[in-house]
């Protein structure tokens, strides 16, 4: 990746043959070089394993950074693999493989991940020698690679059930838009508690604080980092409860999926606000679909499909929790652990004048980082500072959505057997619903149009948030306007009255959490963050997919 940090002088050349699509849904800003190196090969390994096991006939995906922005490209499946994929697809539906994978996640992968990552983050990197710091960062990097693979090994288990539902609905509804697809998907809400901010550890901490007025009073103190430290050391039940909760969430990155984003511990105000809300308001009340709502939507479908729809809906609900959990406990956490280790080494280097700021060390790629930590060269402080300014000052609006060859519409081989065909249709629907945006329409002075992701209307104050450093500005009831959200946003979402994003479709994170909270959501507006003024009053209609700018 070139070192130019002047957006006006950047050129965007395709990183290889074929057509490449920008991913602004998961990381809307430039990636750090360190993380981009780890992500590409490991997401391919994890996603590829998942696709093989389930019988997806899509080829192996490719990932590359262009001026720091992530681009992806697909490749055709090797015909020699097709018979095994067809057999795997048949077994997937015969055994409902996604249910076994959810059990595997709950009973083995998630508990083992929590144990291993807690052990890794308990190592005091600052107390290590320079050489041991480097060795520890290498260990954290290996862990990050494994956690990226783990996240994507569960892709099909997380996405296939709801994507299968979407594919069937599209077939049944045809060109109809009333009721919209988002209304049907809202029936899944209530199935992913952690996507709605529910955590037993937070509930226990809130309960302990309600019973301890002295510790509860700490939440009003202005030094939020000190508040968290004192909560950890508080007497009685509060201290252990605070440690159990903060150990799980404090080291997660807050925005995006990578080491270039700050952790909760670096933005302690966000953690304190979340705890304060849990104490004052109790556990989040996730949205729930109602029997009359389900009955009304069922009547919109041909009667011969009612039983199939209800069966598909049950499977989507069953596995819904995997959508967020596989990231929160895998690479979102591993990225924060890796970042924390890098910052500890960066603090030592900044104290010695080698870096302008400790956080600038994350701007080095792995080879550069090793050279810097061994005092064997690497980019100087000014170069790393310039990279940091670039990454934090630009977003995906400067990057072309497509590079390389003109994309051809995705097609599905018409000779696939039923099970493989069903998976192919579901995964095509998944891609559209993850990365899609609303169709371009003529600009309207006071109205934006997107994709209605969660029904309901709300009028409130727009809070335009572009980075975790601004999370502290969120007040209860605000309507979050942001380029995108990821699993790491979950900690602040209980405050919100609604969500509006520039990017993403019906399976994007923002769409899912708006449904889980039961708050209105409009995603894929393309330009909400540039058209809506921070502090403006807006009205959000999550059924129609409209945002109205009010005087």
WOSULNOR-V615595 format. One record per backbone hydrogen bond with DSSP energy under -1.0 kcal/mol. NH is the residue of the N-H (numbers start at 0). CO is the residue of the C=O. If there is no record, write none. Layout:
# WOSULNOR-V615595
nh={NH | NH}
co={CO | CO}
This chain:
# WOSULNOR-V615595
nh={8 | 9 | 19 | 20 | 21 | 22 | 30 | 35 | 36 | 37 | 38 | 39 | 41 | 42 | 43 | 44 | 45 | 46 | 47 | 48 | 49 | 50 | 51 | 52 | 53 | 54 | 55 | 61 | 63 | 65 | 68 | 70 | 71 | 72 | 80 | 81 | 84 | 85 | 86 | 87 | 88 | 89 | 90 | 91 | 92 | 93 | 94 | 96 | 98 | 100 | 101 | 102 | 103 | 104 | 105 | 106 | 107 | 108 | 109 | 111 | 112 | 113 | 114 | 115 | 116 | 117 | 118 | 119 | 120 | 121 | 122 | 124 | 126 | 127 | 132 | 133 | 134 | 135 | 136 | 137 | 138 | 139 | 140 | 141 | 142 | 143 | 144 | 145 | 146 | 147 | 148 | 149 | 150 | 151 | 152 | 154 | 157 | 158 | 159 | 162 | 163 | 164 | 165 | 166 | 167 | 168 | 169 | 170 | 171 | 172 | 173 | 175 | 182 | 184 | 185 | 186 | 187 | 188 | 190 | 195 | 196 | 197 | 202 | 203 | 204 | 205 | 206 | 207 | 208 | 209 | 210 | 211 | 215 | 216 | 217 | 218 | 219 | 220 | 223 | 226 | 227 | 228 | 229 | 230 | 231 | 232 | 233 | 240 | 241 | 242 | 243 | 244 | 245 | 246 | 248 | 249 | 252 | 253 | 260 | 263 | 264 | 266 | 269 | 271 | 272 | 273 | 274 | 275 | 276 | 277 | 278 | 279 | 280 | 281 | 286 | 293 | 294 | 295 | 296 | 297 | 298 | 299 | 300 | 304 | 305 | 308 | 309 | 310 | 311 | 312 | 313 | 314 | 315 | 316 | 317 | 318 | 321 | 322 | 324 | 325 | 326 | 327 | 328 | 331 | 333 | 334 | 335 | 336 | 337 | 338 | 339 | 340 | 341 | 342 | 343 | 344 | 345 | 346 | 347 | 348 | 349 | 350 | 351 | 352 | 353 | 359 | 360 | 361 | 362 | 363 | 368 | 369 | 370 | 371 | 372 | 373 | 374 | 375 | 383 | 384 | 385 | 386 | 387 | 388 | 389 | 390 | 391 | 393 | 395 | 397 | 398 | 402 | 404 | 415 | 420 | 421 | 422 | 423 | 424 | 425 | 426 | 427 | 428 | 429 | 430 | 431 | 432 | 433 | 434 | 435 | 437 | 447 | 449 | 450 | 452 | 453 | 457 | 459 | 461 | 462 | 464 | 469 | 470 | 472 | 473 | 476 | 477 | 478 | 479 | 480 | 481 | 488 | 489 | 491 | 492 | 494 | 495 | 496 | 498 | 499 | 500 | 501 | 502 | 504 | 506 | 507 | 511 | 512 | 513 | 514 | 515 | 516 | 518 | 520 | 521 | 522 | 523 | 524 | 525 | 526 | 530 | 531 | 534 | 535 | 537 | 538 | 539 | 540 | 541 | 544 | 545 | 546 | 547 | 548 | 549}
co={5 | 6 | 402 | 71 | 400 | 69 | 67 | 31 | 32 | 33 | 34 | 35 | 37 | 38 | 39 | 40 | 41 | 42 | 43 | 44 | 45 | 46 | 47 | 48 | 49 | 50 | 50 | 72 | 70 | 68 | 65 | 63 | 20 | 61 | 77 | 78 | 80 | 81 | 82 | 83 | 84 | 85 | 86 | 87 | 88 | 89 | 90 | 91 | 95 | 96 | 97 | 98 | 99 | 100 | 101 | 102 | 103 | 103 | 104 | 107 | 108 | 109 | 110 | 111 | 112 | 113 | 114 | 115 | 116 | 117 | 119 | 122 | 123 | 124 | 128 | 129 | 130 | 131 | 132 | 133 | 134 | 135 | 136 | 137 | 138 | 139 | 140 | 141 | 142 | 143 | 144 | 145 | 146 | 147 | 148 | 151 | 153 | 154 | 155 | 158 | 159 | 160 | 161 | 162 | 163 | 164 | 165 | 166 | 167 | 168 | 169 | 172 | 179 | 180 | 181 | 183 | 184 | 185 | 187 | 192 | 193 | 192 | 198 | 199 | 200 | 201 | 202 | 203 | 204 | 205 | 206 | 208 | 211 | 212 | 214 | 215 | 216 | 217 | 221 | 222 | 223 | 224 | 225 | 226 | 227 | 228 | 230 | 236 | 237 | 238 | 239 | 240 | 241 | 242 | 244 | 245 | 331 | 261 | 257 | 251 | 249 | 263 | 266 | 267 | 268 | 269 | 270 | 271 | 272 | 273 | 274 | 275 | 276 | 277 | 515 | 289 | 290 | 291 | 292 | 293 | 294 | 296 | 297 | 301 | 302 | 304 | 305 | 306 | 307 | 308 | 309 | 310 | 311 | 312 | 313 | 314 | 318 | 319 | 320 | 321 | 323 | 323 | 324 | 326 | 329 | 330 | 331 | 332 | 333 | 334 | 335 | 336 | 337 | 338 | 339 | 340 | 341 | 342 | 343 | 344 | 345 | 346 | 347 | 349 | 348 | 356 | 357 | 358 | 359 | 360 | 364 | 365 | 366 | 367 | 368 | 369 | 371 | 370 | 379 | 380 | 381 | 382 | 383 | 384 | 385 | 386 | 387 | 389 | 27 | 394 | 395 | 19 | 17 | 412 | 416 | 417 | 418 | 419 | 420 | 421 | 422 | 423 | 424 | 425 | 426 | 427 | 428 | 429 | 430 | 431 | 523 | 546 | 544 | 522 | 520 | 520 | 539 | 537 | 535 | 478 | 480 | 466 | 467 | 469 | 470 | 494 | 474 | 460 | 497 | 462 | 499 | 485 | 486 | 488 | 488 | 491 | 492 | 477 | 519 | 479 | 521 | 481 | 482 | 433 | 432 | 504 | 507 | 508 | 509 | 510 | 511 | 512 | 513 | 453 | 498 | 450 | 502 | 500 | 501 | 524 | 526 | 527 | 461 | 532 | 459 | 547 | 457 | 545 | 455 | 540 | 540 | 447 | 538 | 445 | 536}
